[in-house]
């Protein structure tokens, strides 16, 4: 029967040199929240009878120690556990830093090679110089032979001097590159890379045995952000929505080939509901400043809380002929929605976002065009989707693709969606819209103590597409916030008018090469001598 430890985890400050054994735990599963992640690790160890201490490595750094749970089977008892960040291990450097340091090692090797070459050339030049002196002192050599030897020495020295200058220039360039790379490494190290941790655990075994260790804990330096690709191949066909996630982690350990669960939960928000306390008023009294005192409150004891551990198989089958939908299970039975991804992923410990596919939805949709020419003269194609509540979507940015081409970015905010979700698919330049003031009907008249200012607009919609289009045309009447300002003679034939916000809406059906015309007019009456602040 598995024995589950729930005890206080204290900071481990003593030396770990007395640990009997080191054991690396394997991170097999990660539940990634919108802010934070819960990691599940396993290890199999052999224990002698009695008490033993094992130092577990490949543990994340700065874990939420209240969330830590350690389990063992075969009647093994977990007696105590001490956690610390491991700043001394060799693999705590950022992957980016490691890559830079590898490059620095190669540059230093090249620099040493050039240094050796310069030394060899210097020695050769020294030998030639000595031979030149000897040749000059040897009177038994004819003038012709002496000249020939001097020419040979001069030629060789010239070649060696050229090589020495070349090597020296290369050495200077390498020195500059080495110094710049060292500066980059220092900058990268100052970015707050999180080192890993280690866990010293004391076990008691009633007899010599092997035991399976399961370790879980929550880390704050991880999370995911949703994003969507929306693709429409052609009108009157379903909308394809690709649900994706940008996952990042800087936990101090690499997530190597792990199973992922993405959760819409956020443990950092806390679990307790807020409770109002009595609101008591008092008079304000200025605080007199008598100086500052530095003090630190004692740290509260940290305890391990129970946490679930996934017992499912962590293996994944061949995905060569399948879609991501075959490898993702959606569980929305609880408070938060979770996506279990059966395919393993590797997430480096560098804080950079890794794009992961979650789910693909094929959504029945109706299509319409939408235009508000007072703000923008273009018509926008929209896909209207109902029954969107079951999609488990979060507010996020969208990448829009229409007829195989990238249109641009949008945003879905589920908090502002009601019965129908309208997804904009971009502008359609084949629908030409004009909104112009009708100068013949434009007038300003003073009657008694009031001014009557009349406005009129002509709006035309021309369909140059080869098929019929349905378009929602939006404009507005002004509203009054003052009893002395009155809106009169409102006219918008065949339009729906919302008196609460002044919106005017026409539903237009335009055949190919057809033009539809609408008119909007109204009169504003206000006192003479006053000026309307935002009338035009």
Secondary structure by P-SEA (a helix, b strand, c coil): cbbbbbccccccccccccccbbbbbbbccccccccbbbbbbbbbbcccccbbbbbbcccccccccccbbbbbcccccccbbbbbbcccccccccaaaaaaaaaaaaaaaaaaaaaaaaaaaaaaaaaaaaaaaaaaacccccaaaaaaaaaaaaaaaaaaaaaaaaaaaaaaaaaaaaaaaaaaaaaaaacbbbbbbbbbbbbbbcccbbbbbbbbbcccccbbbbbbbbbbccccbbbbbbbbbbccccccccccbbbbbbbcccccccccccccccbbbbbbbbbbbcbbbbbbccccbbbbcbbbbbcccccccccccccccccbbbbccccbbbbbbcbbbbbccccbbbbbbccccccccccbbbbccccccbbbbbbbbcccccccccbbbbbbbccccccbbbbbcccccccbbbbbccccccbbbbbbbccccccccccccbbbbbbbbbbbbbbcccbbbbbbbbcbbbbbcccccccccccccccccccccbbbbbbccccccbbbbbbbbbbbbbcccccccccc
